[in-house]
Amino acid sequence: MGISAQAQHVMDVNTKKLGAPVQPTMYGLFFEDINFAADGGLYGELVKNRSFEFAQPYMGWRVFGRVELKNDGPFERCPHYVVLNDPGHRERRTGLENEGFFGIGVEKGKEYRFTVWARAPKGSSQIRVQLINPSTMEERQEFVQQKLDITSTDWKKYEIILKSPRTEAKAQLRIFLSSPNSVCLEHISLFPVDTYKGRENGLRRDLAEALEDVHPGVFRFPGGCIVEGTTLDTRYQWKNTIGPVENRPTNRNRWEDTFDYRYFADYYQSYGLGFYEFFLLSEDIGAEPLPVLSVGLACQFQNGPDAHAAMNELDPYIQDCLDLIEFANGDVNTEWGKKRAEMGHPAPFNLKFIGVGNEQWDDLYYDRLEVFMKAIRAKYPNIKIVGTSGPDSEGKMFEKGWQAMRRLKADLVDEHFYRNEDWFLATPEGKSKYGNCGAMRYDTYDRKGPKVFAGEYACHGKNKHKWNHYEASILEAAFMTGMERNADVVYMTAYAPLFAHVDGWQWRPDLIWFDNLRSFRSVSYYVQQMYAQNCGTNVLPLTMQGRPVGNQDGQDGLYASAVSDKPSGEIIVKVVNTSRSAQDVTLNLQGLKGDHQAQTLTLSHDGMDDENTLDNPTRITPRPGTCAVTAGKKAATIEDKVPPMSFRLYRIK
C-alpha cells in the first residue's frame, strides 16, 4: 500500500482523555425460550411431559398394557398421574416409554438421577427403570436397568441413580410394572447428576458454562414474545414458575405454532426453569438480572385490539411487577421475600432493572406502560424501568415509540433490529436508503434522553442467507464499535436469540447451537465474548482524520473503537476490517510513552459462508498474538496489517 493510502488509516487514540463511562451492563445476554432453549436445552430435565400435563396428556410417551390416566394427584396445579395395572397375563407387560427431547442423551460413565413421586395402593409394588436404544441391533434394547420398590400407600418421592455404560445421543426411558400390584406414578424425572453448579433441578453444564464464559454484564429473561403469549392466558406468568417444581403448571409455548413450516406440536414449558432459577443463573454468571413482564398485551402481531387486558383490568398485571421486585429484593419477612428464602436464597438478588412489555407499539402500549411506571416508581423509585420502541429499528412507529418513552421518562428503551448486511454496513451517506443504521447509528442520538438497550439484534443475510455464517459475525463486530463509541447513550446490548437445538430450531441465526450431547459456540458468540471480556471502564476518543471510524468516506471499510480499563491499567482498541483486502493501519496512541508490547486477539477466516459446527466446533475462533508498540516523541504507535474481513483487538499496558 502506498504512503498516502496508508496515511488515511492512521487512527489517533487519546489515551489520556477519559470519555463516557462504559456501563458494566454494556454487553449482555438475552434468553428466549425459542428453538427448545429451555426444556430440551438449558434446563437439565431429560423427560418430556414428565407430569402428563400437556394438552394431550400422553404426548412424549408411549403407553402399553393397562395404563390409566387420573387427575386427582398430590399437586394442585399438576393433578395428572398414571396408574400402571397388572396386564392380566404373565407374558404381557404394562408400562410406558418416554422419547425425551429428540431422544435422551446420556454419556458413558456419567450418572443420571431418576426421581418419581409414587404410591402403591396395596402398600407395595415395584417398577423396572431402563434406559434403552429401541433401534439397536444388539440382543437387548436396555443398556442400564434398576428395580425400584414402592413401599407406601402415601405419595412419596423416590430416587435411584443410573450410571450409563455407554454414550447414546437418542436413548429413551422405559418403565415396566414388575409386580402384580398396581402403582401410581407422577412427575417422572431424569436429570444428569453433573449439572451446572451440581444443583438438583439444575442446568445443562456445557450450555450454562458457555454463558458464564461470555462474562456478560446483564441477563434479560424469560424471553420476548413468550412474555406476551399468543393469548393472555398463555403469557409467561412468573408466579407459576416458583416453588416446588412438582407443582409448577405447564404452559403452552408461544413458539409452538408460529411457524407452520417448522412446526413442533410438543413445544410446551414445564416452568422447571423459572424465575428463581433465572435469578440464580444471573448471580452465577455475574450478570445483572433484567426480568421482563407482561404489560397486559397479548402478542400484537397475532391479535386484534380486543385480545388484550382493558385499562381497568391492569391491576393484577401491575401487582405482578411489584410482587416480583419484592421477590427479588424483599426482606425475608415480606410475603414474596419469604418465598424466595424458602426456595433457598435468603439474601436478596439486588434487582436493579425491570422490563415492562416486550415488543409492543402505539398508544395501546404507551397508555398501559404509563400506569405501570407510576405504580412501580411510587413504591420502588430506585428501580430502572425499561420500555420499548417496538419491533422496528426505524420509521414512523419507531419514532413515535421514542417520543412516548421520552414523554414517560423511561430509563432505558429496548430497541430490536434483525437486519441484513447492508443495514449493518450502511454509512452516513447511505442512511436515506436504510434509515438510521450502521455503526454511526448512535452518534446522532439525544444525549439527554432515555438510554438505549439494544436488546435483540443480529445480522440476517439477504436472499434467505440466514445462518451463522462468518461474514454476518464480522459485520456485527463492526456495528458494535458504534455502540461502544457511544457508551454515553448505549447502556446495554444483547444478541438474540441465544440457543437453538439442531433438531428443534425455528429461528436462526443463533448464538449457541446444541444437540442432546454436544454444543458449539457460533462465530457471533466469539464476537460477543471479545467485547464483553474487553469491555473497559471508559471510552477513549478514537478518530481518523478527525472523524469517528465507522466506514465513513475514505475509511475503506474500517471500524474502530477504544476504551480504557482502570482496574488493569490497559488501553483496549478494537479494529474491524470489513473490506476484502488487508488494510495497513497505524494506531497513534497519544499520551503513551515508551516501548510496549500489545496482546492481540484476532478473528479471521477466508470462507465468508463458513461457520462452526457440532463436528467442528472450533473451526473459527479468536487467535491470540502480540505486536510491538514503538515509542515516539509524542505518542507510541502500532503499525499493523489487519487481515481482510477480520476483527482484531489490542490490549496495551
C-alpha positions, 0 to 999 in steps of 0.5 A: 500500500502506498504512503498516502493510502496508508496515511488515511488509516492512521487512527489517533487514540487519546489515551489520556482523555477519559470519555463516557463511562462504559456501563458494566451492563454494556454487553449482555445476554438475552434468553428466549425460550425459542428453538427448545432453549429451555426444556430440551436445552438449558434446563437439565430435565431429560423427560418430556411431559414428565407430569402428563400435563400437556394438552394431550396428556400422553404426548412424549410417551408411549403407553402399553398394557393397562395404563390409566390416566387420573387427575386427582394427584398430590399437586394442585396445579399438576393433578395428572398421574398414571396408574400402571395395572397388572396386564392380566397375563404373565407374558404381557407387560404394562408400562410406558416409554418416554422419547425425551427431547429428540431422544435422551442423551446420556454419556458413558460413565456419567450418572443420571438421577431418576426421581418419581413421586409414587404410591402403591395402593396395596402398600407395595409394588415395584417398577423396572427403570431402563434406559434403552436404544429401541433401534439397536441391533444388539440382543437387548434394547436396555443398556442400564436397568434398576428395580425400584420398590414402592413401599407406601400407600402415601405419595412419596418421592423416590430416587435411584441413580443410573450410571450409563455404560455407554454414550447414546445421543437418542436413548429413551426411558422405559418403565415396566410394572414388575409386580402384580400390584398396581402403582401410581406414578407422577412427575417422572424425572431424569436429570444428569447428576453433573449439572451446572453448579451440581444443583438438583433441578439444575442446568445443562453444564456445557450450555450454562458454562458457555454463558458464564464464559461470555462474562456478560454484564446483564441477563434479560429473561424469560424471553420476548414474545413468550412474555406476551403469549399468543393469548393472555392466558398463555403469557409467561406468568412468573408466579407459576414458575416458583416453588416446588417444581412438582407443582409448577403448571405447564404452559403452552409455548408461544413458539409452538405454532408460529411457524407452520413450516417448522412446526413442533406440536410438543413445544410446551414449558414445564416452568422447571426453569423459572424465575428463581432459577433465572435469578440464580443463573444471573448471580452465577454468571455475574450478570445483572438480572433484567426480568421482563413482564407482561404489560397486559398485551397479548402478542400484537402481531397475532391479535386484534385490539380486543385480545388484550387486558382493558385499562381497568383490568391492569391491576393484577398485571401491575401487582405482578411487577411489584410482587416480583421486585419484592421477590427479588429484593424483599426482606425475608419477612415480606410475603414474596421475600419469604418465598424466595428464602424458602426456595433457598436464597435468603439474601436478596438478588439486588434487582436493579432493572425491570422490563415492562412489555416486550415488543409492543407499539402505539398508544395501546402500549404507551397508555398501559406502560404509563400506569405501570411506571407510576405504580412501580416508581411510587413504591420502588423509585430506585428501580430502572424501568425499561420500555420499548420502541417496538419491533422496528429499528426505524420509521414512523412507529419507531419514532413515535415509540421514542417520543412516548418513552421520552414523554414517560421518562423511561430509563432505558428503551429496548430497541430490536433490529434483525437486519441484513448486511447492508443495514449493518454496513450502511454509512452516513451517506447511505442512511436515506436508503436504510434509515438510521443504521450502521455503526454511526447509528448512535452518534446522532442520538439525544444525549439527554434522553432515555438510554438505549438497550439494544436488546435483540439484534443480529445480522440476517443475510439477504436472499434467505442467507440466514445462518451463522455464517462468518461474514454476518459475525464480522459485520456485527463486530463492526456495528458494535464499535458504534455502540461502544463509541457511544457508551454515553447513550448505549447502556446495554446490548444483547444478541438474540436469540441465544440457543437453538437445538439442531433438531428443534430450531425455528429461528436462526441465526443463533448464538449457541447451537446444541444437540442432546450431547454436544454444543458449539459456540457460533462465530457471533458468540466469539464476537460477543465474548471479545467485547464483553471480556474487553469491555473497559471502564471508559471510552477513549476518543478514537478518530481518523482524520478527525472523524469517528471510524465507522466506514465513513468516506475514505475509511475503506471499510474500517471500524474502530473503537477504544476504551480504557480499563482502570482496574488493569491499567490497559488501553483496549482498541478494537479494529474491524476490517470489513473490506476484502483486502488487508488494510495497513493501519497505524494506531497513534496512541497519544499520551503513551510513552515508551516501548510496549508490547500489545496482546492481540486477539484476532478473528479471521477466516477466508470462507465468508459462508463458513461457520462452526459446527457440532463436528467442528466446533472450533473451526473459527475462533479468536487467535491470540498474538502480540505486536510491538508498540514503538515509542515516539516523541509524542505518542507510541504507535502500532503499525499493523496489517489487519487481515481482510474481513477480520476483527482484531483487538489490542490490549496495551499496558 
